[in-house]
């Protein structure tokens, strides 16, 4: 009888909630209809139509002001300009100055690898400008590694017969060049697939007809094929203008293979090279994804690959010109929907259903993926606390009032508070909300031990470590974390945290970063509006670690790795925890769509003076020793060309 009553009460409660939500939706739809009516009336007004040029000028001014504001005021603008200055200086080392010297060229050409694999370079041609064609051909002929073939399938029309003439002449001079004139243009995918039919190499490489290769790219690729048994390889790249690779526009230094990054953003792009065996049972390009056929292919083949290897060197030069995607995605708007469909197909292959894929503010082809929440699991929120009634009240009130997810419990671990106010508050909130409990720890403060105690009392399937000096911003913050934490391949998930002044406190952790060369936060201190390096503040991505100030993980995983390491009493325990998860093969994820304020270090103060500084130095030394091999290898999600002395993705400056 009890179960029947509880079921009926739960049903009535949910029914009431749905009714209220339906009323809100109806009101919003009515408001939206009214606003659309008013907007259409404005747009058809003659004054609005004839004032278009003036509005364009006004919006240019607004965008300029917003860019300055997005830098965080005068100090932020100065920092942005200084960053740009460092990048301009660093660019010099990545253009023609990076080409091999005569001695290096000779050594690379004479290198006898155990596997001297043949690489078939596929270049689909279509009305290729003669200047671009010559530069593309020259960059292949200039390769220091010699065992290659260049497969050219030409879909050019009769007005561009010089393309075929130039290619036939090149093929006559060098038998490694194979040219085929197509009867008609088959589109991006069809022309590339026609190139594939000409290929005889063990490895396949994809090269655009208007771009340029670094002379050592094939050498570097064959090197990792031999050293790491790589079956999918890519490198860093840059866009350039005016036919001069030293006139670089955007330098893209990429992370190692990161599945969540790749789903949200085709960061791999160029210069993809892969074992021919990966194509067994599948096709190279699928015509239904024209415009984003490379993203579809990369998603499929990296899924199949045993060892995806990133060569962290700038070895591909992507020409920016009118009509190229490098000049702006608006040049090929159909690519946006093709990319969305390619990602959707990939997600379905991985068993996901009822997901949503929408463009982000960074770019139309950088996406937010919303996964379906499976079931309604209980989340145990663990909050360590000592005094600070006001801060804890703000934190818990924000959870209660701003969270759309309701199946949670809060376990406050009380640690030697000395004020009556905090105990009065404990009594108050436990009386008001049965989901809140208080457990007591009477030892000296040890962040790891305190949280481990809280977890031992947790009833939920998931553990959410949360600092008492946080405040919820986004109402669906728990859902945004949970949609990743519930995946079988994911370990810890972290949120985007802001200081009170809306500058970034946490957006993922890089190991080796900072003065102590242990770990540091990227994009630290950047304004809220900042989109981050290559849009990385706008999409969920894989990281080495996330902060324990807001960290969600399955309880089973928490227990499997032994929880937080209690020898790291205050610092680096969260990073150590995340690396233990990575060691077991799990991915850690940072999502910018779960947002909170973090008023940092209210409970224990800063670690920059006296005994606290000494303790931090000691814990840093032990962390460096424990994870020595990992630190020496470098953070896989942070390119080695970036400086470890700065958190803003500044490039290293190589002293001449």
N, C-alpha and C positions, 0 to 999 in steps of 0.2 A: 504493500500500500504506500509506503514511504517513497519508493522509487517512482511510482505513478504520479504522486503529488509533485515531487521535484521536477519530473519531466514536464508536467503541465505548467509549473511556474517558469521553467526555463523557456518553454515555448511562448508563453504570454509575454515574457520579458523581451525576447527576440522579436516577436511580432510588433510590440510597441515601438521598439527601436527602429524597425524597418518602416513603420508607418510615419514616424517622425522624419526619417531620412527621405521618404517619398514626398512628404510635404515640402521639405527644403528644396528638393530637386524641382518640384513643380513651381515654386516661387522663383527659383533661379532661372528656369526656362522662360517664365513670363517676363522677368527682368531682361533676359537676353533678347527676346523678341522685340521689346520696346526699344532697347539700345540699337538693334539692327535697323529698325524703322527710322530712328533719328539719324543714324549714320548714313543710310542711303539717301535721306533727304538732303544732308549736307553735301554728299558727293555729287549730286545732280544740280546743285546750285551753281549758276554761271560764275559767280565770284570765286568759288572754290576751284572751278576748272581753269579759269584764266590766271589764277595766282600760283599755278604749279611751279614756274621757275623760281619765284621768290621763296616758296616753301622748300625747294631743293637746297637753296643757299642757306636757309635757316637750319635745315637738318644737318648740313655739313658742319655748321658751327656747333650744334648740339653734340654731334658725334665727337668733335674735337674736344669739347669740354668734358664729355663723359670719359674719353680716353685718359685725359689728365686726372680726372677724379678717380678713375679706375686704378691709377698708379698709387693712390693713397695720399694725395695732397703734394705739396712742394717737396717734402722729403722723399716721398715715394717716386716722384717724377725724377728727382736727382739720382735715385738708386737705379731707376729704369735706364736713364741716359748712361750711367756708369756701366751698367750691364751691357748695353749696346756697344759701348766703346771697347769693352773687353772682348766681345764677340767679334767685332771688326778686326781687332788685333789677332785674335785666334784663327780667323778665317784663312789667313795667309798660309798656314801650315797644311791646309786641306786641298788646295788647288794644284796647279802644276808644280809647285815646290815639293809636293808629296810624291811626285813621279820618281821611279827608281833612277839612280845614277847609272852611268855606263857599267860600273863595277857590279852594282846590285842587279842590273838587267842581265849581265852575263852569268852571274851566280844563279839567278832564278831560272834562266833558260837551260842551264846545265844540270839543274837539280834532277836526280833520278829517284823518283818516289817508288815505293814498292808497287803502288797501283797508279799507273800512268793512264788514268781513265780518259776516254774520249768524251768531250762535252759538246753536245749539239746545241748551238745557239739559234733559237727560233726568232725570226724577224718578219712579221707580216707587213707587207708594203701596200700603201694605197696613196697614189698621187703625192708621193714624198717629194718635198722641195729638194732640188739638186744639191744645194749647199748642205742641207741636213744629211742627205744620203751619203755624200762623200765623207763627212765627219764621222758618221756611224760606222761606215766600212773601215775607215782608217783606224778607229779605236779598237776594232777587232783584229785587224792585221798587226797592230802594234802590241798585242799581248805577249808577255814574256813566256807564258806557258803555251806550247805549240800544238798539243794534241786536241784540236778543236775542229769543228765543221760549222759553217754558217749556212743555215737553211732559209732561203728567201722565197716566199710565196707572194706573187705580185697581182693584186687586184686592181691596179691602176687603169684608168680609162684611156681612150685613144688620144686625148689631149695631153697625156703625160707619158708618151712612148719613150722619152729620154730616160725614164727610170729603168726600163728593161734594157735599154742600150748600155747604160752604165754598169748594170749588174752583170750582163752577159760578158762584158769586157773584163770585169773583175774576176768572174768565174773562169775565163780563159787563162788569165795570168796565175790564178791560184786554185788548184783542184779541190781545196777544202771548202770552197764556196759553191753551193748548189742553188741554182736559180730555177724557178718554175713560174711561167706565166699562166695565170688563171684565166679561164674563159669569161668569168665575170667576178665582180666584187662580192665576196661572201660575208662581208662584215668582219668585225673584230675577231669574233670567235671562229667563224668559218675559215678566215684567212690563216689564223694561227694553227688551227687543226690541219690545214693543208701543209703548213710548214712541218708539222709533226710527222706527216706521212713521208717526208724526205729524210727524216733523221735516222741515223744509225748509231748514235752515241749511247754509252752506258748512263750518262747523265744528261738531263735536259735543262737548258737555261732560257729564260724569256727576256727579250730585249726589244724595246720600242724603237721604231724606225727613225725617230728624230732625237734620240738620246746618245749619250757618250759613256764609254766604259773607261775606268782607270786601267792603265797598262798591266797592273799586277793582280787584277781581280780574279782571273782564272787560276793563277798561281796560288793565291790565298785560299781559294775554294778547294783546290786539289789537296792542299796542305791539310785542311781540317777533315777532308774525306779520309786521308791516310791516318791522321793522328787521333781522330775522334769517331771514325766510322760514321760520319754524318751522311744522312740520306735526304735531308732538306736543309739548304743553306740560304742565308740572306745577309745583307750588309747595310751599313748606313748610307745615306744619300743626301743630295742637295739639289735644289733647283737653281738654274742659272739663266741669264738673259744675254741677248745681243751676240749669241754665238761664242761667247767667251766663258769658259768654266770658272775662271777666276772672278767673274762678276756674279757672285753667289747671292741668292735672295733668302732662301730658308734652308738652314742646315738641320737635318733630322737625324739625331743620334738616338738609336732605338734601344729598348730593353731586350734581353734574351726572350726566348719563347714564353709568352704569357697568354694563355687561352682566353681569359676574360677581357684583356685588352683587345685581342684580335676579334672577338665577337662584337665589341662596341666600335672598333675602329680598325680599318685595314692598315695597321702600322707597318706590317712587313713589306708589302708592296714590292719594291725593287731591291735588289737584283735577285730574283728567285731562281734557284737551281736545285734540282732534285733527281733522285735515282729513278731511272726509267721503270723500275719494278713497282713503284708506287702507283703507276697508271694501269697496272693489271686489273682488269675487271671494271675499269672506269674510263671515262674520256677526259681529255685535257680541258677544253673549254666547252661549256654548255650554252648554246645560243640563246636560251631563254633568259640568261642572265647578262646579255650584252650590255655593256656599260659598267658592270661590276663583275665581269666574268673572272677577273683575277682574284677578287675577294672570295668568290665561291670556290675557285680552284684551291686557293691557299687553305681555306677552312677544311676542305675535304682531304687534301694531301698531308697536311700537318697532323690531322687525326690519325692517318695511317702510318706516318713516319715513326721510326724507332728512335731517331736522334735528330732533333731539329737544332741546328747550330747557327748562332748569330756571330758573324765576323764583325767586331766593333771597330771597323775602319770605314772611312768615307770613300767608297769605291764606285759609286754610280752617280752620274750627272744627268739630271732630269731637266730637259729644256722647257722653259716657260715661253710660250708664244700664244698669240690669239688663236683660240680654238682648242688649246690643250687643257687637260684637267689641271695641270700644274699652275695655270693662270687663273683658276677659279672654277669651282664646281658648277657655277651657273652656265659655263660653256657646254656642259653635258648634263642637263637637269634630269634626263631619263635615268642617269646612273644612280640617283637617290633611291628610287623605287626598286631598281634592280638589286642594290645593296641590301635593302630591307628584306627582299624576298630570299636572297642568298643566305642571310643570317637565319631567317625563319626556317628554311629548309635544313640548315645545319642543326638548329635547336631541336627540330622534330626528329632528326636522326639520332639525337642523344636522349630521346624519350621525354622531352619537355612538351607540355601542352598549355594552352590558355595563357600564353605569354603576350606581352605587348612590346613593340619596338617603335620608339619615337625619336626624332632628331633632337639634338641638344642645341644649346645656345652657342656652342663652339663652332659647329659646322653642320650642314645638312646631312653629311655622311658620317658623323660621329653620333652614336646612338645611346639612348638609355634603354636597357632591357629590363622589363618588369616580369619576374617569374611568379608563377602561381604559388600561393602559400598552401602547403599540403596539410590538411587537418587544422587543429586549433591547439597546438602544443603549449604547455605552460612554460613561461619564462621566469626564472628565478633571478631577480635583480639583487646583486650583492653590493651593499654600500657600507664601507668602513667609516666610522665617525668617532670623533673626540671633540666634545663641546660643539661650538658652531651651530647652535640651534637655528639661527636665522638662515644660514646657508643651506642646511639640510632641509628646512621647511620649504625654501624656494625650489630645491631640487625635487622633492617629493610632490609638492603641489603641481609642478609643471608636468610630472608624469601622470598624475591623476586627471588633470584638466586638459592636457593637450595630446594624450595618446589615444589613437583610434583602436589600437589593439588592447584588449582588456583582460586576457587570460595571463595575468602575471601575479607574482608575489614579490614583496620586497623584504629582504632580510637585512636589517641594520646590525652591523657588528659593533657594539659599543665598547670603546677602549679607553677606560680610565677618565671619563669626563668629570669635571670638577664643579660644574654649575648646576643649580637646581632647575634652571629653565629647560635644559635639555631633557631631563628626566620627566618633567611635566609634559613636555612635547611628546615623548615616547608614549606616555600613558594616553594622551589625547588621540594620537593617530591610530594606535592599536584599538582603541575603543570605537573610533569612527570607521575604520577600514579593516575588515578581517583579513585582508590579503597582506597586511603588514605585520612583521614580527621583529622582535629585538632579541639578539643573543649577546652574551657578554664575554669579552676577552680581557683578562686583567694583567697580562704580561706587558712588558715594554713594547712600544710600537714596532711592529714588523709587518709591513704591508702584505707580504706574501702569506705569512702565517694567519693574519687576520682574515684575508679573503678565503684561504683554504678552509678555515673554520666555518665561515659563512656558507661555503659550498657544501660542507658536510651536513648542514641542516636543510639544504635545498630539496624541494619536492619536484621541481620542474625538469623537463627534458633538456632544457637549454639554460646555460649560465650566462648572465649579463653582468660583467664587472662594471661598476659605475662609480665615479668619484662623487663625493658629497658636494663638490664645488661646481657641479654642472647644472645646466638648465635646458630643457627640451625646447627646440625651435620648431622642427617639422613634425606635424601631428602623426605622420605615418612612419616615424623613425624606427620603431620596432619592426614593422613589416619590411622596411628597406634592408634592415640587417638580417632578418630571419630568412628572407627569400634566398640569400646566399648561404647562410649557415646550415640550412636544411639539406643542401646538396652533399652527395656522398664524397665528392672530391675536395670539399672546402673544410679548412680548419677554423681559424679565427677570422672574424669580420669586424672592421672598425669604421667609425663615423668621421665626418668632417666637423672639427671643433673650432670655435672662434673665441677669441678674447672678447671682453666687454666692448672694446672699440671696433669690433667686427673685422679684425685682422685675423689671419689664419694661425691657429695654434697647432693643429694636427691635420695632415692630409696624407698620411702614410709615413712609414719609417724606413730609412735606408741604413743598412749596417755599414760601419766604417766612416760615417759622416760625422763631422764636428771636431772640436778641439781634442777630445779624448780618444778619437778614432774608434769609438764603440758603435754608436748609433745616433741618428738625428732625424728631425722632422723636415720633410721637403716643403717648399713654398712657405716656410715659416715667416710670419709677419706680413705676408702679402695681403692686400685688401680683399674684402669679400667678393668684389666684382671681378677680380682677376680670373682669367680662364686657364692659367697655368701653362707650363711648357707644352707646346703642341696640343693644347686643349685638355691637358691631363687632370684639371680640376673639375672637368665636366662629365666624366664617365667613370663607371666602376672599373677597377683594375686590380691586378695582382701585385702584391708588395711583399717584402720579406717579413715585415712586422707591422702591427698596429698598436696604438697605445692602450694600456690597461685602464685608462680613464673612461673608456667606453668600448668594451670588447665583448662580442657575443660568440659563444662556442657551444657545441653539444656537450652536455654534462659527461657523457661517456668518453668523449675525447679528452676533456679536462682531466678526468681520472686516469685515462690511459697513459698520459704523459707525466703523471704525478703532480698535477696542479702547478702552482707557482713555486719556483725553487726558493726555499726559505733561507738559503745562505745569501741570496740577494735580498736583503732586508727591505730596502727602500727603492733602489734604482735598478733598472735594466731587467727586472724580473719579468716584465711583460714581453720585452724583446726576446729574452731567453725562452720564455714559454712559446712564443710564435716560431722560433727556430726549431724547437723540439717538434712542433707540429710539421714543419717543413721537412725535417729529417725523416719523418715517417711517410713523406710523400704527399702531404696535403698542401693545398693552395691557401694562402691567406689573401683576403680581399679588403680593399678600401673602397667604400662607396661615398660619393659626395652628396648623395640624396638623403642620407640620415644626418641631420644637422643639430648641433647643440652648442650652447655657450659652455666654455670651460674657464672658470676664473682661476685656475691653476695654482696649486700649492697653498691653498688657504689652510688646509688641515695641518700641514707640517712645515710650511715655510720653504725657502729656497735652499739649494745645496751649494752655495757659493762662498760660505765662510766657516772658519773654525772647525769644530768637530764634524759637522755635516759635510764639509768639503773634503775632509780627510777620509770619511766613510765612503763618499762617492768615488774618490780616487782609488780606494781599495777595491770597491766593487767593480770599477771600470777595469782595473788590472786583472781581476779574476775572470771577468767576461772576455777580455782579449785573449787570455790563456785558454779558456774553455772552447772558444769558437775561433781559434787561431787560423785553422785551415780555411774556414769559411770567409773570414775577413781577408785573408791573403788572396783568395779566389775572386773577391769582389762581389758586390751585390748584383745578382743577375737582372734585377729590375731597374738598375741605375747604370747608365753607360759609363765605361771607364774613361771616356773623354771628358766627363764632367769633373769639376773640382770637388774634392771632399772637404774643402775648407769653407764652402759656401752652400747654402740651402736653396739657391735660386736657379739651379741648373746652369750655372756659369761654366764655360769651357775652361779647361786647363790651359795655361799659357806656357808653351814650351820655350825655354830660354835658348837663344841662339848662341 
